[in-house]
């Protein structure tokens, strides 16, 4: 129970920070970042939340049911735009991969140049 309380507390803290500080990130992302910092800094111990996170991971599929039902509800509209959706997914994925590869290559070249290798 303590693990769920910790996870929920960080989620609520992130939502509150986003709401009151007008941070342009979703509150649950802020909560996740704060939780990660707390884990790395030792404020929260992994043992405290491990059982709860394993439970949530085992039942993750249940969290996607509302989204799947929503997609099925608008399927006729999506079906008419399937080609555009698929094309935008492929192009954006390729752009992301190319940019990531370019940045990684540039950083490796910079590291090699600075180390004299």
N, CA, C and O atoms as a MOPAC input file, in Angstrom:
PM7 MOZYME 1SCF
protein

 N      0.82000 1    -1.19200 1     0.00000 1
 C      0.00000 1     0.00000 1     0.00000 1
 C      0.86800 1     1.26200 1     0.00000 1
 O      0.52500 1     2.26800 1    -0.62100 1
 N      1.99400 1     1.18700 1     0.70700 1
 C      2.86300 1     2.35700 1     0.78400 1
 C      3.36400 1     2.74700 1    -0.60000 1
 O      3.46500 1     3.93300 1    -0.91500 1
 N      3.68100 1     1.74500 1    -1.43300 1
 C      4.17300 1     2.02000 1    -2.77900 1
 C      3.15900 1     2.77400 1    -3.61500 1
 O      3.50600 1     3.72700 1    -4.31200 1
 N      1.89500 1     2.34600 1    -3.54700 1
 C      0.85000 1     3.04300 1    -4.29400 1
 C      0.67500 1     4.46800 1    -3.78300 1
 O      0.46200 1     5.39100 1    -4.56800 1
 N      0.76500 1     4.64500 1    -2.46900 1
 C      0.63100 1     5.98500 1    -1.89400 1
 C      1.76200 1     6.89300 1    -2.37000 1
 O      1.53700 1     8.06500 1    -2.67000 1
 N      2.96700 1     6.35500 1    -2.43900 1
 C      4.10900 1     7.14600 1    -2.90900 1
 C      3.92200 1     7.52700 1    -4.37300 1
 O      4.11000 1     8.68400 1    -4.74700 1
 N      3.55000 1     6.55100 1    -5.19800 1
 C      3.34100 1     6.83000 1    -6.62200 1
 C      2.22900 1     7.84900 1    -6.82900 1
 O      2.37900 1     8.78600 1    -7.61300 1
 N      1.11500 1     7.66600 1    -6.12900 1
 C      0.00100 1     8.60000 1    -6.25100 1
 C      0.38500 1     9.98000 1    -5.72800 1
 O     -0.01900 1    10.99600 1    -6.29400 1
 N      1.15800 1    10.01600 1    -4.65800 1
 C      1.60300 1    11.30000 1    -4.11300 1
 C      2.45700 1    12.08400 1    -5.09400 1
 O      2.27300 1    13.29100 1    -5.25200 1
 N      3.39000 1    11.41100 1    -5.75500 1
 C      4.21900 1    12.10300 1    -6.74500 1
 C      3.39100 1    12.53900 1    -7.94700 1
 O      3.63000 1    13.60500 1    -8.51300 1
 N      2.42000 1    11.72000 1    -8.33800 1
 C      1.54700 1    12.10200 1    -9.44000 1
 C      0.74600 1    13.35500 1    -9.08100 1
 O      0.64900 1    14.28600 1    -9.88000 1
 N      0.17700 1    13.37000 1    -7.88500 1
 C     -0.61000 1    14.52200 1    -7.45100 1
 C      0.26700 1    15.75700 1    -7.26800 1
 O     -0.16000 1    16.87000 1    -7.57700 1
 N      1.47900 1    15.57200 1    -6.77400 1
 C      2.41000 1    16.68900 1    -6.62900 1
 C      2.73500 1    17.29600 1    -7.99000 1
 O      2.77200 1    18.51700 1    -8.13800 1
 N      2.97000 1    16.44500 1    -8.97800 1
 C      3.24700 1    16.93700 1   -10.32300 1
 C      2.07600 1    17.70000 1   -10.90400 1
 O      2.26300 1    18.74100 1   -11.53400 1
 N      0.86800 1    17.19300 1   -10.70000 1
 C     -0.32600 1    17.87800 1   -11.20400 1
 C     -0.49300 1    19.22300 1   -10.51100 1
 O     -0.81900 1    20.21800 1   -11.15800 1
 N     -0.27100 1    19.26200 1    -9.19700 1
 C     -0.39000 1    20.52400 1    -8.46000 1
 C      0.65700 1    21.53300 1    -8.92000 1
 O      0.34500 1    22.70900 1    -9.11000 1
 N      1.89700 1    21.08200 1    -9.10000 1
 C      2.95000 1    21.98700 1    -9.57500 1
 C      2.61900 1    22.54100 1   -10.95600 1
 O      2.80100 1    23.72900 1   -11.22200 1
 N      2.13500 1    21.67300 1   -11.82200 1
 C      1.78900 1    22.11300 1   -13.17700 1
 C      0.67100 1    23.14100 1   -13.12100 1
 O      0.70000 1    24.13400 1   -13.84800 1
 N     -0.30400 1    22.90900 1   -12.26900 1
 C     -1.45500 1    23.80700 1   -12.18300 1
 C     -1.08600 1    25.15900 1   -11.57400 1
 O     -1.47400 1    26.20000 1   -12.10500 1
 N     -0.35100 1    25.15500 1   -10.47800 1
 C     -0.07300 1    26.39600 1    -9.76800 1
 C      1.14300 1    27.14600 1   -10.30200 1
 O      1.20000 1    28.37100 1   -10.19200 1
 N      2.10900 1    26.44500 1   -10.87300 1
 C      3.31700 1    27.10200 1   -11.38900 1
 C      3.24800 1    27.31600 1   -12.89800 1
 O      4.18400 1    27.85000 1   -13.49300 1
 N      2.14800 1    26.90500 1   -13.51600 1
 C      1.94800 1    27.06500 1   -14.96500 1
 C      3.11900 1    26.48800 1   -15.76200 1
 O      3.61100 1    27.11700 1   -16.69900 1
 N      3.55600 1    25.30200 1   -15.38900 1
 C      4.64000 1    24.62300 1   -16.09800 1
 C      4.04800 1    23.99800 1   -17.36100 1
 O      3.02600 1    23.31600 1   -17.28800 1
 N      4.67500 1    24.22100 1   -18.51700 1
 C      4.08500 1    23.73300 1   -19.77100 1
 C      4.34700 1    22.25100 1   -20.04300 1
 O      4.66500 1    21.87600 1   -21.17200 1
 N      4.21800 1    21.42600 1   -19.03800 1
 C      4.33600 1    19.96800 1   -19.15900 1
 C      3.12700 1    19.35300 1   -18.47500 1
 O      2.59200 1    19.93800 1   -17.53300 1
 N      2.68600 1    18.18800 1   -18.92600 1
 C      1.59000 1    17.52400 1   -18.20600 1
 C      2.00100 1    17.22500 1   -16.76500 1
 O      3.15400 1    16.88800 1   -16.49600 1
 N      1.05900 1    17.34900 1   -15.85700 1
 C      1.34400 1    17.13300 1   -14.44500 1
 C      1.87300 1    15.75200 1   -14.13300 1
 O      2.73700 1    15.59700 1   -13.27000 1
 N      1.36100 1    14.73200 1   -14.83400 1
 C      1.85300 1    13.38600 1   -14.54500 1
 C      3.29400 1    13.20100 1   -15.00700 1
 O      4.02700 1    12.40200 1   -14.42500 1
 N      3.71200 1    13.92400 1   -16.04000 1
 C      5.11500 1    13.86700 1   -16.47300 1
 C      6.00400 1    14.54500 1   -15.43000 1
 O      7.08500 1    14.05000 1   -15.11100 1
 N      5.55000 1    15.66600 1   -14.91000 1
 C      6.30100 1    16.35500 1   -13.85500 1
 C      6.42200 1    15.44500 1   -12.63500 1
 O      7.49500 1    15.33600 1   -12.04200 1
 N      5.32500 1    14.79400 1   -12.26200 1
 C      5.35800 1    13.86300 1   -11.14000 1
 C      6.32000 1    12.72000 1   -11.37300 1
 O      7.02900 1    12.30400 1   -10.45600 1
 N      6.35300 1    12.20500 1   -12.59700 1
 C      7.27500 1    11.11600 1   -12.92400 1
 C      8.72100 1    11.58200 1   -12.84300 1
 O      9.58600 1    10.84700 1   -12.36500 1
 N      8.99000 1    12.80300 1   -13.30900 1
 C     10.34700 1    13.34700 1   -13.21000 1
 C     10.75700 1    13.53200 1   -11.74900 1
 O     11.88300 1    13.21100 1   -11.36900 1
 N      9.84100 1    14.04900 1   -10.93700 1
 C     10.13500 1    14.21900 1    -9.51200 1
 C     10.35900 1    12.86700 1    -8.83400 1
 O     11.24500 1    12.72800 1    -7.99200 1
 N      9.55100 1    11.87500 1    -9.20600 1
 C      9.71100 1    10.53200 1    -8.65400 1
 C     11.06900 1     9.95000 1    -9.03500 1
 O     11.73900 1     9.33500 1    -8.20600 1
 N     11.47200 1    10.14500 1   -10.28800 1
 C     12.77500 1     9.65600 1   -10.74100 1
 C     13.90000 1    10.32600 1    -9.96400 1
 O     14.84600 1     9.66300 1    -9.53900 1
 N     13.79900 1    11.64200 1    -9.77900 1
 C     14.80700 1    12.35300 1    -8.98400 1
 C     14.84800 1    11.83400 1    -7.54900 1
 O     15.92200 1    11.67800 1    -6.96700 1
 N     13.67500 1    11.56800 1    -6.98600 1
 C     13.62600 1    11.05400 1    -5.61800 1
 C     14.26000 1     9.66900 1    -5.52400 1
 O     14.91500 1     9.35000 1    -4.53200 1
 N     14.06700 1     8.85200 1    -6.54800 1
 C     14.70500 1     7.53100 1    -6.55500 1
 C     16.21900 1     7.64900 1    -6.64700 1
 O     16.94500 1     6.99900 1    -5.89600 1
 N     16.69400 1     8.48500 1    -7.57300 1
 C     18.13600 1     8.62300 1    -7.75600 1
 C     18.81200 1     9.28600 1    -6.56300 1
 O     19.96400 1     8.98000 1    -6.25400 1
 N     18.11000 1    10.18500 1    -5.89500 1
 C     18.71800 1    10.86900 1    -4.75300 1
 C     18.62200 1    10.05100 1    -3.46800 1
 O     19.26000 1    10.38800 1    -2.47100 1
 N     17.83900 1     8.98900 1    -3.48400 1
 C     17.71800 1     8.15600 1    -2.29700 1
 C     16.60700 1     8.57200 1    -1.35700 1
 O     16.43400 1     7.96300 1    -0.30100 1
 N     15.84900 1     9.59600 1    -1.71700 1
 C     14.72000 1    10.01300 1    -0.88000 1
 C     13.67800 1     8.89900 1    -0.82700 1
 O     13.09800 1     8.62200 1     0.22300 1
 N     13.45100 1     8.26700 1    -1.97500 1
 C     12.54900 1     7.11800 1    -2.06800 1
 C     13.40100 1     5.89800 1    -2.39000 1
 O     14.23500 1     5.93500 1    -3.29500 1
 N     13.19000 1     4.82700 1    -1.65200 1
 C     13.93700 1     3.59100 1    -1.90100 1
 C     13.13600 1     2.71200 1    -2.85400 1
 O     11.90800 1     2.65400 1    -2.78500 1
 N     13.84500 1     2.03600 1    -3.73600 1
 C     13.20600 1     1.17700 1    -4.72700 1
 C     12.34800 1     0.10000 1    -4.06500 1
 O     11.28500 1    -0.24900 1    -4.57800 1
 N     12.80000 1    -0.42000 1    -2.94200 1
 C     12.05500 1    -1.47100 1    -2.25100 1
 C     10.66400 1    -1.00600 1    -1.83500 1
 O      9.74000 1    -1.81500 1    -1.75000 1
 N     10.51000 1     0.28200 1    -1.57600 1
 C      9.22700 1     0.81400 1    -1.13600 1
 C      8.16800 1     0.75400 1    -2.23300 1
 O      6.98200 1     0.60200 1    -1.94000 1
 N      8.58400 1     0.87100 1    -3.48200 1
 C      7.61900 1     0.97500 1    -4.58000 1
 C      7.68300 1    -0.19100 1    -5.55700 1
 O      6.86600 1    -0.26800 1    -6.47500 1
 N      8.62600 1    -1.09100 1    -5.38100 1
 C      8.85200 1    -2.14400 1    -6.37000 1
 C      7.63500 1    -3.04600 1    -6.55700 1
 O      7.26300 1    -3.33700 1    -7.69400 1
 N      7.01200 1    -3.49200 1    -5.48000 1
 C      5.85400 1    -4.38500 1    -5.60400 1
 C      4.69800 1    -3.68300 1    -6.31200 1
 O      4.02000 1    -4.28500 1    -7.14500 1
 N      4.47600 1    -2.42600 1    -5.98400 1
 C      3.38900 1    -1.67800 1    -6.61900 1
 C      3.64700 1    -1.46500 1    -8.10200 1
 O      2.73700 1    -1.60100 1    -8.92000 1
 N      4.87700 1    -1.13400 1    -8.44700 1
 C      5.18000 1    -0.90900 1    -9.86300 1
 C      5.09800 1    -2.20800 1   -10.64800 1
 O      4.66000 1    -2.20200 1   -11.79800 1
 N      5.51200 1    -3.32400 1   -10.05200 1
 C      5.39500 1    -4.61600 1   -10.73800 1
 C      3.92600 1    -4.96600 1   -10.98100 1
 O      3.57600 1    -5.47600 1   -12.04500 1
 N      3.07900 1    -4.69500 1   -10.00700 1
 C      1.64300 1    -4.93700 1   -10.16900 1
 C      1.09000 1    -4.09300 1   -11.31700 1
 O      0.35700 1    -4.59900 1   -12.16600 1
 N      1.43900 1    -2.81800 1   -11.34000 1
 C      0.94500 1    -1.93600 1   -12.40000 1
 C      1.45400 1    -2.36500 1   -13.76900 1
 O      0.71500 1    -2.30500 1   -14.75100 1
 N      2.69900 1    -2.79400 1   -13.84300 1
 C      3.24200 1    -3.25300 1   -15.12100 1
 C      2.55900 1    -4.53600 1   -15.59400 1
 O      2.31400 1    -4.70200 1   -16.78900 1
 N      2.25000 1    -5.44500 1   -14.66300 1
 C      1.57300 1    -6.69000 1   -15.03600 1
 C      0.17200 1    -6.43000 1   -15.57700 1
 O     -0.31800 1    -7.18900 1   -16.41400 1
 N     -0.46900 1    -5.38000 1   -15.11400 1
 C     -1.84300 1    -5.08800 1   -15.52000 1
 C     -1.93700 1    -3.86000 1   -16.42800 1
 O     -2.98400 1    -3.21800 1   -16.50500 1
 N     -0.85200 1    -3.54300 1   -17.10500 1
 C     -0.80600 1    -2.34300 1   -17.93500 1
 C     -1.83000 1    -2.36900 1   -19.06700 1
 O     -2.35600 1    -1.32100 1   -19.44300 1
 N     -2.11700 1    -3.53700 1   -19.61000 1
 C     -3.04700 1    -3.63100 1   -20.72700 1
 C     -4.41200 1    -3.04500 1   -20.37100 1
 O     -5.07700 1    -2.45700 1   -21.22400 1
 N     -4.82800 1    -3.20100 1   -19.12400 1
 C     -6.12300 1    -2.67200 1   -18.70000 1
 C     -6.17800 1    -1.15400 1   -18.81600 1
 O     -7.25700 1    -0.59200 1   -19.00500 1
 N     -5.04100 1    -0.48200 1   -18.70700 1
 C     -5.03000 1     0.97400 1   -18.80000 1
 C     -5.26100 1     1.46300 1   -20.22500 1
 O     -5.63300 1     2.61800 1   -20.43300 1
 N     -5.04300 1     0.59200 1   -21.20500 1
 C     -5.20900 1     0.98200 1   -22.59900 1
 C     -6.61300 1     0.72200 1   -23.12400 1
 O     -6.93800 1     1.16800 1   -24.22400 1
 N     -7.45300 1     0.01800 1   -22.38000 1
 C     -8.80000 1    -0.31700 1   -22.84600 1
 C     -9.61000 1     0.93200 1   -23.21200 1
 O    -10.22300 1     0.93600 1   -24.28000 1
 N     -9.64900 1     1.98700 1   -22.39700 1
 C    -10.43300 1     3.16400 1   -22.79400 1
 C     -9.95900 1     3.78400 1   -24.11500 1
 O    -10.77900 1     4.25100 1   -24.90500 1
 N     -8.66400 1     3.79100 1   -24.35500 1
 C     -8.15400 1     4.36000 1   -25.59900 1
 C     -8.54100 1     3.49800 1   -26.79500 1
 O     -8.88200 1     4.01800 1   -27.85800 1
 N     -8.48800 1     2.18500 1   -26.61900 1
 C     -8.86400 1     1.27800 1   -27.70200 1
 C    -10.34400 1     1.43400 1   -28.02100 1
 O    -10.72300 1     1.45500 1   -29.19200 1
 N    -11.18100 1     1.54200 1   -27.00400 1
 C    -12.61300 1     1.74400 1   -27.21800 1
 C    -12.85300 1     3.07700 1   -27.92600 1
 O    -13.70700 1     3.16600 1   -28.80800 1
 N    -12.11000 1     4.10400 1   -27.54700 1
 C    -12.24100 1     5.40000 1   -28.21600 1
 C    -11.86800 1     5.33000 1   -29.68100 1
 O    -12.52900 1     5.93200 1   -30.52600 1
 N    -10.81100 1     4.59700 1   -29.98400 1
 C    -10.39900 1     4.43600 1   -31.38100 1
 C    -11.46400 1     3.68100 1   -32.16100 1
 O    -11.76500 1     4.03000 1   -33.30200 1
 N    -12.03400 1     2.65100 1   -31.55400 1
 C    -13.09000 1     1.90100 1   -32.23100 1
 C    -14.31900 1     2.76900 1   -32.47700 1
 O    -15.01300 1     2.59100 1   -33.47800 1
 N    -14.59000 1     3.70000 1   -31.57600 1
 C    -15.75400 1     4.57300 1   -31.73200 1
 C    -15.60200 1     5.51700 1   -32.91800 1
 O    -16.59600 1     5.87200 1   -33.55200 1
 N    -14.38100 1     5.92600 1   -33.22800 1
 C    -14.17300 1     6.84000 1   -34.35800 1
 C    -13.51000 1     6.13900 1   -35.54000 1
 O    -12.94000 1     6.79600 1   -36.41100 1
 N    -13.58300 1     4.80500 1   -35.57300 1
 C    -12.92400 1     4.04100 1   -36.62500 1
 C    -13.34000 1     4.46000 1   -38.03400 1
 O    -12.46900 1     4.55900 1   -38.89800 1
 N    -14.63000 1     4.71400 1   -38.31800 1
 C    -14.98200 1     5.13100 1   -39.68700 1
 C    -14.24300 1     6.40100 1   -40.12200 1
 O    -13.81200 1     6.50200 1   -41.27000 1
 N    -14.09700 1     7.35500 1   -39.22500 1
 C    -13.36000 1     8.58000 1   -39.54800 1
 C    -11.88500 1     8.27100 1   -39.76200 1
 O    -11.27300 1     8.77300 1   -40.70400 1
 N    -11.31500 1     7.44800 1   -38.89300 1
 C     -9.90300 1     7.08600 1   -39.02800 1
 C     -9.65000 1     6.30100 1   -40.30900 1
 O     -8.61700 1     6.47200 1   -40.95700 1
 N    -10.59200 1     5.44600 1   -40.66600 1
 C    -10.43300 1     4.61700 1   -41.85100 1
 C    -10.30200 1     5.47900 1   -43.10500 1
 O     -9.55500 1     5.13700 1   -44.02200 1
 N    -11.02600 1     6.58900 1   -43.14400 1
 C    -10.95300 1     7.45600 1   -44.32000 1
 C     -9.62500 1     8.21000 1   -44.39100 1
 O     -9.25600 1     8.71000 1   -45.45300 1
 N     -8.91000 1     8.29700 1   -43.27500 1
 C     -7.63400 1     9.01900 1   -43.24900 1
 C     -6.46000 1     8.09700 1   -42.94900 1
 O     -5.39400 1     8.56600 1   -42.55000 1
 N     -6.64100 1     6.80000 1   -43.13300 1
 C     -5.62400 1     5.82500 1   -42.76100 1
 C     -4.29900 1     6.04800 1   -43.48900 1
 O     -3.23400 1     5.93600 1   -42.88200 1
 N     -4.35700 1     6.35900 1   -44.76700 1
 C     -3.13200 1     6.57400 1   -45.53400 1
 C     -2.35800 1     7.78400 1   -45.00700 1
 O     -1.14000 1     7.71600 1   -44.83900 1
 N     -3.05900 1     8.88800 1   -44.74500 1
 C     -2.39900 1    10.08100 1   -44.21900 1
 C     -1.79500 1     9.81500 1   -42.83700 1
 O     -0.68700 1    10.26100 1   -42.54000 1
 N     -2.52800 1     9.09100 1   -42.00600 1
 C     -2.02700 1     8.78000 1   -40.66300 1
 C     -0.78500 1     7.90300 1   -40.75300 1
 O      0.21600 1     8.16400 1   -40.08500 1
 N     -0.85100 1     6.86400 1   -41.57900 1
 C      0.29200 1     5.96000 1   -41.72700 1
 C      1.49800 1     6.69400 1   -42.28800 1
 O      2.62000 1     6.49700 1   -41.82300 1
 N      1.27100 1     7.54100 1   -43.28500 1
 C      2.36600 1     8.29700 1   -43.88600 1
 C      3.00600 1     9.24500 1   -42.87500 1
 O      4.23100 1     9.34500 1   -42.80400 1
 N      2.18000 1     9.93800 1   -42.09600 1
 C      2.74600 1    10.86000 1   -41.10800 1
 C      3.50800 1    10.10500 1   -40.02200 1
 O      4.53000 1    10.59300 1   -39.54000 1
 N      3.03100 1     8.92500 1   -39.63000 1
 C      3.75700 1     8.12400 1   -38.64300 1
 C      5.10600 1     7.66400 1   -39.17900 1
 O      6.11300 1     7.73500 1   -38.47500 1
 N      5.13000 1     7.19500 1   -40.42000 1
 C      6.38000 1     6.72000 1   -41.01500 1
 C      7.36600 1     7.87200 1   -41.17500 1
 O      8.53800 1     7.74400 1   -40.82000 1
 N      6.89100 1     9.00500 1   -41.71400 1
 C      7.78100 1    10.15000 1   -41.94200 1
 C      8.31700 1    10.68900 1   -40.61700 1
 O      9.51300 1    10.95600 1   -40.50100 1
 N      7.44900 1    10.85200 1   -39.61900 1
 C      7.92000 1    11.39600 1   -38.33700 1
 C      8.88300 1    10.43500 1   -37.64700 1
 O      9.83500 1    10.87600 1   -37.00400 1
 N      8.65200 1     9.13600 1   -37.77000 1
 C      9.58000 1     8.16400 1   -37.19800 1
 C     10.93500 1     8.23900 1   -37.88700 1
 O     11.97300 1     8.23100 1   -37.22600 1
 N     10.92500 1     8.31100 1   -39.21300 1
 C     12.18600 1     8.41600 1   -39.94900 1
 C     12.93400 1     9.70000 1   -39.61000 1
 O     14.15300 1     9.68300 1   -39.43800 1
 N     12.21300 1    10.80800 1   -39.51200 1
 C     12.85900 1    12.07700 1   -39.15100 1
 C     13.47400 1    11.96700 1   -37.75800 1
 O     14.60400 1    12.40500 1   -37.54100 1
 N     12.73500 1    11.38600 1   -36.81600 1
 C     13.26900 1    11.20600 1   -35.46200 1
 C     14.51200 1    10.34000 1   -35.44100 1
 O     15.47600 1    10.65200 1   -34.74100 1
 N     14.50000 1     9.25200 1   -36.20100 1
 C     15.67200 1     8.37800 1   -36.27200 1
 C     16.85700 1     9.08200 1   -36.91500 1
 O     17.98600 1     8.96700 1   -36.43600 1
 N     16.60500 1     9.81000 1   -37.99900 1
 C     17.69700 1    10.51100 1   -38.68000 1
 C     18.31100 1    11.59300 1   -37.79600 1
 O     19.53400 1    11.71700 1   -37.72200 1
 N     17.47300 1    12.36700 1   -37.13100 1
 C     17.98400 1    13.42200 1   -36.25200 1
 C     18.75200 1    12.80800 1   -35.08200 1
 O     19.81900 1    13.30200 1   -34.71800 1
 N     18.22100 1    11.73600 1   -34.48900 1
 C     18.92600 1    11.06700 1   -33.38800 1
 C     20.27700 1    10.53400 1   -33.84700 1
 O     21.27500 1    10.67400 1   -33.14000 1
 N     20.30900 1     9.93000 1   -35.02000 1
 C     21.57500 1     9.42100 1   -35.56000 1
 C     22.56400 1    10.52900 1   -35.83000 1
 O     23.75400 1    10.39100 1   -35.54500 1
 N     22.07600 1    11.63600 1   -36.38400 1
 C     22.96000 1    12.76700 1   -36.68700 1
 C     23.53800 1    13.35900 1   -35.40000 1
 O     24.73300 1    13.64400 1   -35.32700 1
 N     22.69000 1    13.54400 1   -34.38900 1
 C     23.15600 1    14.10200 1   -33.11300 1
 C     24.15400 1    13.15400 1   -32.45400 1
 O     25.18400 1    13.59900 1   -31.94700 1
 N     23.86200 1    11.86200 1   -32.45500 1
 C     24.78200 1    10.88600 1   -31.87000 1
 C     26.11800 1    10.89100 1   -32.59200 1
 O     27.17300 1    10.86000 1   -31.95800 1
 N     26.07500 1    10.92900 1   -33.91400 1
 C     27.31100 1    10.96100 1   -34.70100 1
 C     28.12700 1    12.21400 1   -34.39600 1
 O     29.34500 1    12.14400 1   -34.23100 1
 N     27.45200 1    13.35800 1   -34.32200 1
 C     28.15000 1    14.61000 1   -34.02300 1
 C     28.77000 1    14.57100 1   -32.63100 1
 O     29.89300 1    15.03800 1   -32.44000 1
 N     28.05200 1    14.02100 1   -31.66200 1
 C     28.58500 1    13.95000 1   -30.30200 1
 C     29.77500 1    13.00000 1   -30.22300 1
 O     30.74400 1    13.28300 1   -29.51900 1
 N     29.71300 1    11.88300 1   -30.93400 1
 C     30.84100 1    10.94900 1   -30.93500 1
 C     32.06800 1    11.56900 1   -31.58900 1
 O     33.18600 1    11.38400 1   -31.10700 1
 N     31.87300 1    12.30500 1   -32.68600 1
 C     32.99800 1    12.98000 1   -33.33700 1
 C     33.60500 1    14.02100 1   -32.41200 1
 O     34.82600 1    14.16400 1   -32.33900 1
 N     32.74800 1    14.74700 1   -31.70700 1
 C     33.23800 1    15.76400 1   -30.77400 1
 C     34.01700 1    15.11200 1   -29.63300 1
 O     35.05000 1    15.63200 1   -29.21200 1
 N     33.53100 1    13.98300 1   -29.13400 1
 C     34.21900 1    13.27700 1   -28.05300 1
 C     35.58100 1    12.76500 1   -28.52200 1
 O     36.57400 1    12.87400 1   -27.80100 1
 N     35.62200 1    12.20600 1   -29.73400 1
 C     36.88800 1    11.71400 1   -30.27100 1
 C     37.88300 1    12.84900 1   -30.47400 1
 O     39.07300 1    12.68900 1   -30.20500 1
 N     37.39800 1    13.99900 1   -30.94800 1
 C     38.28200 1    15.14200 1   -31.17100 1
 C     38.81900 1    15.68400 1   -29.85000 1
 O     39.98200 1    16.08000 1   -29.76900 1
 N     37.97900 1    15.70400 1   -28.81600 1
 C     38.43200 1    16.25400 1   -27.53200 1
 C     39.35500 1    15.29100 1   -26.79100 1
 O     40.17700 1    15.72000 1   -25.98200 1
 N     39.22400 1    13.98600 1   -27.06400 1
 C     40.10200 1    13.03200 1   -26.38300 1
 C     41.38000 1    12.76900 1   -27.16600 1
 O     42.25800 1    12.03600 1   -26.71000 1
 N     41.47600 1    13.36500 1   -28.33700 1
 C     42.69600 1    13.23600 1   -29.12400 1
 C     42.79100 1    11.92400 1   -29.86900 1
 O     43.87200 1    11.54800 1   -30.32400 1
 N     41.67400 1    11.21500 1   -30.00300 1
 C     41.67200 1     9.89600 1   -30.61500 1
 C     41.36000 1     9.96400 1   -32.03900 1
 O     41.31600 1     8.93400 1   -32.71100 1

